[in-house]
């Protein structure tokens, strides 16, 4: 049996931390960072096509598959490591790491001299990303348990709100100025998110006591079946979402023609983001009233 002490992570939720203020500024910072991401990354297929004159649909699809795969692979490798460091050194510093490094590294994509180098840069950037996971952890550890559903639901709306704003912004920037301005805007918004986090977000982090031997192994064996089930559900949901997401601009171009592809992409993807905003608010409220299982099952069936 696992030792519960090995799973304990001491947190100090002292009265001098206003969880509502923390939630508000994390929400704003996430809107800005997600807007930055959505202002540039969904339009990478157009950038590859126009910059390196790749007109063959199959070849462009292969490059986009490699671009997306490289980013996700790096993210999967690095995220558990950042999670371990967050448990040792605090959640706020992990959020700052993601904001500032993304703000510096994303604009480096304009230096790529070929699609292959663009993929390499994407992989490097993804090693240091992870604002969603870091912000969720910080919100949970600074919010009273009875408000976790509301807080996480609110935070979810920031992701979709940022996507909505970023797609609209990115569509205009790509149409009138090109990818260079869009990716520089992406970096600037990440840096602005970092500044807001640095100044306004508070955390009273108390490092956990180091575990030894069996206690550390017990932390893994102590993970409940619900956690493993949630892991596999999120795994398959992610596959479903990423199955066609990188190719949306190419599909839109094939249907509507090459004119105004950027604007059409921003409008269509923006509708998806709008739905995510409303669902985040609704599901967050429901999770405070009912168990997460009762909310998750109908949501998965509808999806």
ZIHUGI-V670283 format. One record per backbone hydrogen bond with DSSP energy under -1.0 kcal/mol. NH is the residue of the N-H (numbers start at 1). CO is the residue of the C=O. Records with the same first field share a line. If there is no record, write none. Layout:
BEGIN
NH->CO + CO
END
This chain:
BEGIN
6->3
7->4
12->204
14->12
17->14
22->18
23->19
24->20
25->21
26->22
27->23
28->24
29->25
30->26
31->27
32->28
33->29
34->30
35->31
36->32
37->33
38->34
39->35
40->37
41->37
43->40
44->41
47->43
48->44
49->45
50->46
51->47
52->48
60->56
61->57
62->58
63->59
64->60
65->61
66->62
67->63
68->64
69->65
70->66
71->67
72->68
73->69
74->70
75->71
76->72
77->73
78->74
79->75
82->78
83->79
84->80
85->81
86->82
87->83
88->84
89->85
90->86
95->91
96->92
97->93
98->94
99->95
100->96
101->97
102->98
103->99
104->100
105->101
106->102
108->105
109->106
110->107
111->108
112->109
118->114
119->115
120->116
121->117
122->118
123->119
124->120
125->121
126->122
128->125
134->130
135->131
136->132
137->133
138->134
139->135
140->136
141->137
147->144
148->145
151->147
152->148
153->149
154->150
155->151
156->152
157->153
158->154
159->155
160->156
161->157
162->158
163->159
164->160
165->161
166->162
167->163
168->164
169->165
170->166
171->167
172->168
173->169
174->170
175->171
176->172
177->173
178->173
182->178
183->179
184->180
185->181
186->182
187->183
188->184
189->185
190->186
191->187
192->188
193->189
194->190
195->191
196->192
197->193
198->194
199->195
200->196
201->197
215->212
217->213
218->214
219->215
221->217
222->218
223->220
228->224
229->225
230->226
231->227
232->228
233->229
234->230
235->231
236->232
237->233
238->234
239->235
240->236
241->237
242->238
243->239
247->244
248->245
251->247
252->248
253->249
254->250
255->251
256->252
257->253
264->260
265->261
266->262
267->263
268->264
269->265
270->266
271->267
273->269
274->270
275->271
276->272
277->273
278->274
279->275
280->276
281->277
282->278
283->279
284->280
285->281
286->282
287->283
290->286
295->291
296->292
297->293
299->295
300->296
301->297
302->298
303->299
END
